[in-house]
C-alpha cells in the first residue's frame, strides 16, 4: 500500500508474447524460449522480485501403460484398452488390430483423449491382439494389448409368472449358462421384491433356497411378489424375474344392507371382499328363517359377476335373515356376517301339492299320496289338504275330506277302477288355486286269465319262437307288466328216456305276443306254457304245448386214445360223444404230420360210416413220424367238434408190440405175467377195462433177469430150507406192502426197482411179480383219477365212463381178427427209467 507497479523483466532476450499487468502469455514455444522470467513490483516503499523458470522440452513419446496387458469382457459389453502417453510435443495416437496397419475407425471404436480405446457392443470376433502407436516430431513408440471376448451369462427363471393356489407349493428354477472360463467367479443369489433372500431361509423351512432352486411350500398370500435370480461373474452380472401370483377364494362380503322393503321382496346390498387375483364370478345369497327350520341356511338366489346388490323374492309368513358368499375360479368365500332379520306377513297358499299318485296295496283299497308343501310354500298358519275324488265315468258328486298329513286311504273300492282325484292346499288365510285332476287306479289283483293260441315255430335244433294271444285288458286286473314263458324237457327223442321235469322260464316285458327261447337241447321233446303278470303277481298258465326240437350236430367224442404203435400204422380208439343230439351216422377221422419245426402236413380224411365202430387202424404211415389225429362224430345235421391226440410211429426195426391180458377180477390181488423175455425191459400198466381216460391205476417199468443169473437157482424149490425161506419172504413182503401204503399216502416214492434190489432171490422175485397193487407215485407224472387203494376193491373213477353204457363197450376194443386191442409199443432208452418207474415214451403224446 499503495498498490505497486508491476514490470516484467526478460534479462538478455527479446520477448515474444503478450504482456498484461498480472501475467505474461507465451505462445508457439520454441527451445530458445527457455529462460528465467522476472516479475518486479514496486511502490514508494520499495521493490520486490519473483522469478518464473520456463524450460521448453523436446522429447519422444513415453507410454506409461505396460506392454502386453491382457483384457477380457463378455459379448455385448464395452471393452477398454488403455494407452497412457507423455510426449513433447504432443503425440499422435492410433490403434491397430492383429497384423493390420490400418487404424481402427468404425463407429464401434472410440479413442478417448487419454489414449484409451473403447470397443462398444463387443462380439466374439473382437478377440485378438491390439497395438497402440504414439508418434511426435521427436519419435514414436508402441505397445500391444490382448483382448479376450467371453460368452455372456444367460438366465431363465421357470416357470415364468406362475399362478399358484394358496396352500399349494411352488418350485422356481433358475437355469443359467456362463462361460467356462468364468466358472470360479460365478455366483447365484435370489431376491424378492428387490430384497435379498438368505440361503435356507425363513419360517421353519417353509421357504427353501438352494443355489438355483427356490421352493415354497404352503404358499400364503404374503408370498406373492417378484422373485429375481441374480447371476454374477468377474466380467458381468445379469438378472431374471418371475412374478408369483397367489390365487385364493375371495374374502367374505361385508356391510350387508336391506332396502326397498315390500311384503314379498326386499333389496340386499353388500360390499365385495378382495378377489385374490381371481375375479368374482357370482355371489350366492342364502337365507335362514327361524319359524320352521331355525339354523338351517338355504340358497335363495345368485347374483352374476361383480354385482353387489340383488332384489330378493320372498315368501309370506317367514322371518328371514340373509348372508352372501362370493365365488371365483378357486372356490367359495366364507359367508358374510348375517343381515338384520326381515319378517313377511302371511297369505293364502300360492300352490297345491304336486306328484299326486295312487299306490296299489290290497285289491279293494286305494291309497292316495302327494308331496307335501315345503315350509316356504305354506304362506301362513293352519295348513291342511282338501282331497276330492270320484270314480271316473260315473255320474256322481265329488267326495271330499280334509287331512293334515300327505296321504289318504280309501277302503272297499272295486279292483283296479279309475278314479279322478284332486288335492288342494288350505291355510287360515284361504285356499290355494283350483287343483288339477289326476287319474289313479284302485288296488290291483293278479290276472285271472291265461294267454290263448300258444304256438311254437322251430327255428333250429336249439332255438324256437313262441307266439300267443294276450289276455283281455279287463282280465289283467292291474297294469300289465309282461308275459312269462316256461318250458321243460320231457324226454329224449334218441333213447325215449323220460326226464324229471326241470322248469326254465324267460320274462318278456311289455304288451307283446311272441318271444324267442334259446339254449334248448336238440332232438328232445319239450312242453311250454305262457302266463301274464302284473305288479301283484303271476296269472294262470296256459295249457301246455308239446314240441320237439330237430336233430343237431353231436358234441365232441369223450376221448381219443392211441392203442397200438407200429412203424407204419397206428390203432386209434375213441368214445361216444357225451350228447349225440341225434342219431349218429358215423365218424370223420382226420390225421396230418406235425414236425418240431411247426410245419404241418396236408390233412387226410377217413370216413367211418359204421356208427358202432369205436376204433380204427390207420396204415400206410411213415415211420418215426409225429402225427396229429382228429375224430368227430356226425349226424344227418353235420359233424361236431373234434377230439385230438398226437403220437409218434415206431422207428424201422424196433421192437415194442405189447399185449393186454385177460380181464382181472376186481377182488384179485395178484396176476402172473408170463412168456417174458429174460433180460428185457417191460412197461406194466393196470387200467380199467374200458379205459375211457388217460389215467392208469398202476404203472411201472421192470427188467427181467438174464438167463445166466436165473440158472444159478435151478431146482431151488427142492431144497429143505425153501419152505422156511418162503415164510420169511412172505412176512417181509407184507411189511413192505405196509410201508409202501404209508409212503403212498404221504406222497413219497416207492418203485418196484427199489424193492427188487432188496430181494435178489429169484423165488422172491416170482412172488413179487405177482403183486400188482404196488404204486409208483411221481411228482412229475401224477396218476390223476387212479384208484387210491391196493386192498383189491377196485372201483371205476367218476370220469371213467364205460362204453357198455352206450351198448358198444364189449366190441369196440377188438381188432378185425377178434384179438383185444390195447398192446403198447414203442422203443424206450434205459436212461429214461427214473425212480418214478414210469415210461412216457411208449404212450400217446397229448396235444
Secondary structure, DSSP 8 states (H G I E B T S, - for coil): ----EEEEE-TTS---SEE-SS-EE--S--GGG-EEEEEEEEETTEEEEEEEEE----EEEEE-S-TTEEEEEETTS-EEE---EEEES--EEEEEETT--S---STTEEE-TTS-EEE-S--GGG-EEEEEEEE-SS-EEEEEEEEEEE---EEEEESTT-EEETT--EEEEEEEE--GGGGGG-EEEEEETTEEE-TT-SGGGTEEEETTEEEESS--GGG-EEEEEEEE-SS-EEEEEEEEEEE------EEEEEES--SSEEEEEEE----TTS-EEEEEEEEEETTTSTT--EEEEEEETT--EEEEE--SS-EEEEEEEEEESS-B---------EE------S---EEEEEE--STTEEEEEEE---GGG--SSS-EEEEEEEETTS----EEEEESSSEEEEES--TT-EEEEEEEEEETTEE-S----EEEE----------EEEEEEEEETTEEEEEEE---HHHH-S-EEEEEEEEEEEEETTT--B-----EEEEEESS-SEEEE----SSEEEEEEEEEEETTEE------EEEE--------BS-EEEEEE-SS-EEEEE--BS---S---EEEEEEEEB-TT--B---EEEEE--TT--EEEE-S--TT-EEEEEEEEEETTEE---EEEEEE---TT------------TT--B----S--TT-EEEEEE--SS--SS--SEEEEEE---HHHHHTTTTGGGSTTHHHHHHHHHHHHHHHHHHHHHHHHTT----HHHHHHH---HHHHHHHHHB-------SSS--TT-----SS-----TT---GGGGT-TTTTTB-TTS-B---------GGG--TT----TTS-B--
